[in-house]
Amino acid sequence: MPLSNDWNKERLEQLKQLMPDLFTNDGALNINELKKVVDPKSVNETERYEFRWFGKSNAKREAFTPTDATLVYDKERSVNPSESENLIIEGENLAVLKLLSNSYREQVKCIYIDPPYNTGKDFVYSDKFNQDKKEYWENSEMTEDGFKIDTNTETDGRFHSNWLNMMYSRLLVARQLLKEDGIIAIHIDEHEEHHLRKLCEDVFGEENFLGNIIWDKQNPKGDAKSIGYQHENIMLFAKSNESLFSVSDLRREKPNANQILKKAATLFKKVSKNGLHEVNSEFKEWIKSQPYSGGERAYDKIDKNGDVYRGVSMAWPNKKKAPDQYFIPLIHPTTKKECPIPERGWRNPPETMEDLLKNNLILFGKDESKQPERKYLLKENLFENIPSVVGYAGSDDALLKKWNLEFDNPKPYKFVKDFIKPFISKDDIVLDFFAGSGTTGQAITELNQEDGGNRKYILVQLPEQTDEKSEAYKAGYKKISDITIERNKRVIEKIQKGLKEKEEKKKGELPLEMVAEDAPNYSKNSSLGFKVFKLQKSNFPRVEFAPDPEKTEEENIELLKQYIKDKEAQLVNAFNRDELITEILIKNGFKLNYTLTKQAKFKKNEMLFATDGDKETLICLDVIIADETVEYFKINIDQKLIVLERALDTTKKWNLKHAMGDKFNAF
């Protein structure tokens, strides 16, 4: 007798999909973790779990604690801001992620980060960001010279815990930004690789592990005490495997396929003069001379149609024998005799073999003694599985040195460009919240210029002070975030120069040898620019009132009212209008690409129309909302409105709330 639907099981699966961190590695719901979500004070337990470390619960609590911060637009350091949705944000990344988690929730396709590796020489970010603590901003030292950062040395008894706490809180928040079919790729070396795997299983779920890609840098560490590591790991997790594979098969373009096809096309033009055999000999020698993989080198033949191809075995791939119908012999087209059948049978059923014969996709030998092969055309096999080992020995050191932007161990942008391309489409958002020198930004910009894509990047970098002895510091780049911004500015200038030279060459105004080497690959199909934002304290003053124990309750209430009034007066008199608008819109879920348009029909109030393409609202920061404005919104209730609470008396506030409901918001 069939059972009815197990609703409890279904609800648990929904909860796990929403908050996988509440479940153990074996899939059981951790009741104590659930209680912490409902009422953190109700749980007083000893830390225990399959993967536990000191401070884990506090790091999780920190991840979901609101931040006392906002973002401020930096017009001076932005480049072509009206033409682009790219963002570079200067500030502590946990606070920034919290701010982005409202506006960009489930908007990011790929998170690509290269965090501190915890070698004992690098930095771990100080997480002193409790909104209730008075010393919040003082401890984080948010000054012109940057945030406070700590060195995490191996002599610290909580060496690994410090690093895990730093990563855990950030990954928990970052997960909320990923689309359901999104992925996260994290660079790491041998110091914390095993810990990172367990940490990501905790945050994203063990079932969403995609794999570990080895980046062979082809240059062993010279200062190694034991094994000379010459590789890094890039750990890949999906937010949801099921969602990811419903839209993607995770394959990449064969790296050198286009180059091979172009060479073959050039040589094939000689066929009428030299003959196909001679052309193939030249093509095979050229293939051998290239630094290609074995799979690419196998495509070393050109057929009479000019198509590049290779032969592939058609033998049954399994150890067990194939069904009987997979043993039908193939007849050699010239000798009319049967060709050898693979020991365990053919790979394909008879109907497929017939189609292959019909389309001339089976390769026969000179006679029947050779076992036939499947003919694979390169133009039909331009994609391949993403390999677990990727070799790349290049560096961006020379590029950054040319720009006086010295930076330790920058990832090469060409590697990042090739690595990240299979995971994103042409309109996706990529987030890097350990941006460093800004390699990810350059990679996305260059990729867009190559294929006309409209990918967007969000880079977040701590304003950590650069080494005073470095060329970057001497050149005026006092913070790493300065390097992040300047590098991407130089990239845009380089591309614009290349586009201009390309156009001049097209018009015949510039000799070929004067054109930038990479200019021919550039297109005008993608915007070039970025907006810069800085993290700073909220524009809204916090109420920090301590009752006077020597006064009555009624007297303290009056004192509190006066205190709040004084604080509100500070906001009205001292706020920066643009900064306040940004903060209000961010906290209402607007993305940072919003635009503002003044509404002329409001005569007694300055009313602005704000939209980010998805959300829209009217916003007014006047200190008094006119009666005429209130009357307008009592009738036009289909629009949204945001105002300062201080701008309304009790009657106006009630009228607007009663007429507009949740479309009205007062800050």
Residue pairs with C-beta under 8 A, 6 or more apart in sequence:
12 29
15 22
15 29
16 22
16 23
16 27
16 29
16 205
17 240
19 37
20 203
20 204
20 205
21 33
21 60
21 172
21 202
21 203
22 29
22 30
22 33
22 34
22 37
23 29
23 30
23 205
24 30
24 49
24 50
25 50
25 51
25 201
25 202
25 206
30 49
32 43
32 45
35 42
35 43
36 43
36 57
36 60
36 61
40 61
47 54
47 56
47 57
49 56
51 198
51 199
51 201
51 202
53 160
53 161
53 164
53 165
54 158
54 161
55 158
55 161
55 162
55 164
55 165
56 164
56 165
56 168
58 165
59 127
59 164
59 165
59 166
59 168
59 169
60 168
60 169
60 172
62 94
62 127
62 129
62 130
62 169
63 94
63 168
63 169
63 170
63 172
63 173
64 172
64 173
65 129
65 130
65 131
66 98
66 131
67 94
67 95
67 98
67 99
67 129
67 131
68 129
68 131
68 136
68 137
68 537
68 538
68 542
69 91
69 95
69 98
69 99
69 129
69 535
69 536
69 537
69 538
70 99
70 535
70 536
70 537
70 538
70 539
70 579
70 582
70 583
70 586
71 89
71 91
71 96
71 99
71 533
71 534
71 535
71 536
71 582
71 583
71 586
71 592
72 533
72 534
72 535
72 536
72 576
72 579
72 582
73 531
73 532
73 533
73 578
73 579
73 582
74 90
74 532
74 533
74 534
75 81
77 485
77 532
78 529
78 530
78 531
78 532
79 488
79 489
79 492
79 528
79 529
79 530
80 492
80 527
80 528
80 529
80 530
81 529
81 530
81 531
82 529
83 527
83 528
83 529
84 456
84 527
84 528
84 529
84 530
84 531
85 456
85 527
85 531
85 591
85 593
86 441
86 444
86 445
86 456
86 457
86 458
86 488
86 527
86 529
86 530
86 531
87 456
87 457
87 458
87 459
87 530
87 531
87 532
87 533
87 592
88 435
88 438
88 441
88 459
88 461
88 481
88 484
88 485
88 488
88 530
88 531
88 532
88 533
89 96
89 458
89 459
89 460
89 461
89 532
89 533
89 534
89 535
90 461
90 462
90 463
90 479
90 481
90 484
90 485
90 532
90 533
90 534
90 535
91 147
91 460
91 462
91 463
91 533
91 534
91 535
91 536
92 125
92 129
92 140
92 147
92 462
92 535
93 125
93 170
93 433
93 434
93 460
93 461
93 462
94 125
94 127
94 129
94 169
94 170
94 173
95 129
95 535
96 433
96 460
96 535
97 170
97 173
97 174
97 177
97 433
97 460
98 173
99 535
99 586
100 177
100 458
101 173
101 176
101 177
102 586
102 587
102 589
103 586
103 589
103 590
103 591
103 592
103 612
104 177
104 429
104 431
104 458
104 591
105 176
105 177
106 176
106 177
106 178
106 179
106 180
107 177
107 179
107 429
107 591
108 177
108 178
108 179
108 182
108 429
108 430
108 431
108 458
109 178
109 179
109 181
109 182
109 183
109 423
109 424
109 425
109 428
109 429
109 430
110 182
110 183
110 184
110 185
110 420
110 423
110 424
110 428
110 429
110 430
110 431
111 174
111 177
111 178
111 182
111 183
111 184
111 185
111 430
111 431
111 432
111 433
112 184
112 185
112 416
112 420
112 430
112 431
112 432
112 440
113 184
113 185
113 186
113 187
113 432
113 433
113 434
114 186
114 187
114 411
114 432
114 434
114 436
115 167
115 186
115 187
115 188
115 434
116 122
116 123
116 124
116 152
116 163
116 166
116 434
117 188
117 189
117 191
117 192
118 124
118 152
118 159
118 160
118 163
118 191
118 192
119 189
119 191
120 152
120 153
120 154
120 159
121 151
122 151
122 152
123 149
123 150
123 151
123 152
123 464
124 149
124 150
124 151
124 152
124 162
124 163
124 166
125 147
125 149
125 150
125 166
125 462
126 139
126 140
126 147
126 148
126 149
126 150
127 165
127 166
127 169
128 135
128 136
128 139
128 140
129 136
129 140
130 136
131 542
133 139
134 544
137 537
139 148
140 147
140 148
141 147
141 148
142 535
142 536
142 537
145 463
145 465
145 478
145 479
146 462
146 463
146 464
146 465
146 479
146 481
147 462
147 463
147 464
149 462
149 464
150 162
152 159
152 162
152 163
153 159
156 162
160 192
160 195
163 192
163 195
164 195
164 199
167 196
167 199
168 199
168 202
168 203
170 433
171 184
171 199
171 200
171 203
171 204
172 203
174 184
174 431
174 433
175 184
175 203
175 204
175 239
177 431
178 184
178 239
179 239
180 239
180 240
180 243
181 238
181 239
181 240
181 243
181 244
181 246
181 247
181 248
182 238
182 239
182 244
183 210
183 236
183 237
183 238
183 239
183 244
183 423
184 200
184 204
184 236
184 237
184 239
185 234
185 235
185 236
185 419
185 420
185 423
186 196
186 200
186 234
186 235
187 215
187 232
187 233
187 234
187 411
188 196
188 232
188 233
188 234
188 235
189 229
189 232
189 233
190 229
193 233
193 235
196 235
197 209
197 212
197 235
200 209
200 235
200 237
201 209
204 237
204 238
204 239
207 241
208 237
208 238
208 239
208 240
208 241
209 236
209 237
210 236
210 237
210 238
210 241
210 244
210 250
211 236
211 388
212 233
212 234
212 235
212 236
212 388
213 233
213 234
213 236
213 386
213 387
213 388
213 389
213 390
213 419
214 231
214 232
214 233
214 234
214 388
214 389
214 390
215 231
215 232
215 233
215 234
215 390
215 392
215 415
216 230
216 231
216 389
216 390
216 391
216 392
217 230
217 231
217 232
217 392
217 393
218 230
218 391
218 392
218 393
219 230
219 393
220 228
220 229
220 230
221 228
221 229
221 230
222 228
234 419
238 244
244 250
248 423
250 385
250 386
250 422
250 423
251 383
251 384
251 385
251 386
251 422
252 383
252 384
252 385
252 386
252 421
252 422
253 382
253 383
253 384
253 421
253 422
254 295
254 296
254 378
254 381
254 382
254 383
254 384
255 293
255 296
255 418
256 290
256 292
256 296
257 296
257 378
257 382
260 287
260 292
260 296
260 299
260 308
260 378
261 308
261 378
261 379
263 283
263 286
264 283
264 302
264 306
264 308
265 306
267 279
267 282
267 283
267 286
267 302
268 279
268 302
268 306
270 278
270 279
271 279
271 306
274 282
276 302
276 304
279 302
280 301
280 302
283 300
283 301
283 302
284 300
284 301
287 296
287 297
287 299
287 300
288 297
288 300
290 296
290 297
295 384
298 310
299 308
299 309
299 310
299 376
299 378
300 310
301 308
301 309
301 310
302 308
302 309
303 309
307 377
307 378
307 379
308 377
308 378
308 379
309 375
309 376
309 377
309 378
310 375
310 376
310 378
311 363
311 373
311 374
311 375
311 376
312 373
312 374
312 375
312 376
313 342
313 347
313 371
313 373
313 374
314 342
314 346
314 347
314 348
314 362
314 372
314 373
314 374
315 342
315 343
315 344
315 345
315 346
315 347
316 322
316 326
316 342
316 344
316 345
316 346
316 347
317 347
318 344
319 344
320 344
321 344
321 345
322 344
322 345
322 346
323 345
325 349
325 350
326 345
326 346
326 347
326 348
326 349
326 350
327 341
327 345
327 346
328 346
328 350
328 353
329 338
329 339
329 341
330 338
330 339
330 341
330 353
330 357
330 362
330 364
330 372
331 337
331 338
331 339
332 338
332 339
332 364
332 365
332 367
332 368
333 364
334 364
334 367
335 367
335 368
337 367
337 368
338 368
339 364
339 365
339 368
339 369
339 370
339 371
339 372
340 368
340 369
340 370
340 371
341 371
342 371
346 353
347 374
348 356
353 362
356 362
356 374
356 375
360 375
361 374
361 375
361 377
362 372
362 373
362 374
362 375
363 372
363 373
363 374
363 375
364 370
364 372
365 371
365 372
386 422
390 415
390 419
392 412
392 414
392 415
392 418
394 412
394 414
394 415
395 410
395 412
396 410
396 411
396 412
396 413
396 437
396 439
397 410
400 406
400 407
400 410
400 437
400 487
401 471
403 486
403 487
403 490
404 471
404 472
404 474
404 475
404 477
405 437
405 472
405 475
405 477
405 483
405 486
405 487
405 490
406 470
406 471
406 472
407 436
407 437
407 472
407 480
407 483
410 436
410 437
410 439
411 436
411 439
412 439
413 439
413 442
413 443
413 446
414 443
416 439
416 440
416 443
417 443
417 444
417 446
417 447
420 430
420 440
420 443
420 444
420 447
421 447
424 430
424 455
426 448
426 451
426 452
426 453
426 454
426 455
427 453
427 454
427 455
428 455
428 456
429 455
429 456
429 457
429 458
430 440
430 444
430 455
430 456
430 457
430 458
431 457
431 458
431 460
432 440
432 441
432 457
432 458
432 459
432 460
433 458
433 459
433 460
434 460
434 461
435 441
435 459
435 460
435 461
435 481
435 484
436 461
436 480
436 484
437 480
437 483
437 484
437 487
438 459
438 461
438 483
438 484
438 485
438 487
438 488
440 457
440 459
441 457
441 459
441 484
441 487
441 488
441 491
441 530
442 487
442 488
442 491
444 455
444 456
444 457
445 457
445 488
445 491
445 492
445 495
445 526
445 528
446 491
446 495
447 453
447 455
448 454
448 455
448 525
448 526
449 495
449 521
449 522
449 523
449 526
450 521
450 522
450 523
451 523
452 523
452 525
452 526
453 525
453 526
454 525
454 526
454 527
457 530
459 484
459 488
461 480
461 481
461 484
462 480
462 481
463 479
463 480
463 481
463 482
464 479
464 480
464 481
465 478
465 479
465 480
466 472
466 473
466 477
466 478
466 479
466 480
466 482
466 483
467 473
472 482
472 483
476 482
477 483
477 486
485 532
488 530
492 528
492 529
494 516
495 522
495 528
496 528
497 516
498 515
498 516
498 518
498 519
498 522
499 519
499 522
499 524
501 510
501 514
501 515
501 516
501 519
502 515
502 516
502 519
502 520
502 522
504 510
505 511
505 512
505 514
505 515
505 519
531 592
531 593
533 582
533 592
536 579
538 583
539 571
539 575
539 576
539 579
539 580
539 583
540 571
540 583
540 667
541 567
541 568
541 570
541 571
543 563
543 564
543 567
545 559
545 560
545 563
545 564
547 556
547 559
547 560
548 555
548 556
548 559
551 559
568 645
568 646
571 644
571 646
572 623
572 644
572 646
575 621
577 621
580 621
581 596
581 608
581 610
581 619
581 621
582 592
584 619
584 642
584 667
585 594
585 610
585 612
585 617
585 619
586 592
588 615
588 617
588 642
588 665
589 615
590 610
590 612
590 615
590 617
591 612
591 613
591 614
591 615
592 612
593 612
593 613
594 610
594 611
594 612
595 610
595 611
595 612
596 608
596 609
596 610
597 608
597 609
598 606
598 607
598 608
598 609
599 607
599 608
599 609
599 618
602 620
602 629
602 632
603 628
604 626
604 628
604 629
605 620
605 622
605 625
605 626
605 629
606 620
606 621
606 622
607 618
607 619
607 620
607 629
608 618
608 619
608 620
609 616
609 617
609 618
610 616
610 617
610 618
610 619
611 617
616 640
617 639
617 640
617 641
617 642
618 639
618 640
618 641
618 642
619 641
619 642
619 643
620 629
620 641
620 642
620 643
620 644
620 647
621 643
621 644
622 643
622 644
622 647
623 644
623 646
623 647
624 647
625 643
625 647
625 648
625 652
627 652
630 652
630 655
630 656
633 639
633 641
633 656
633 659
633 660
633 664
634 655
634 656
634 659
637 659
637 660
637 661
637 663
638 663
639 663
640 660
640 663
640 664
640 665
641 656
641 660
641 663
641 664
641 665
642 665
642 666
642 667
643 665
643 666
643 667
644 666
644 667
645 653
645 666
645 667
648 656
648 666
653 666
656 664
656 666
657 664
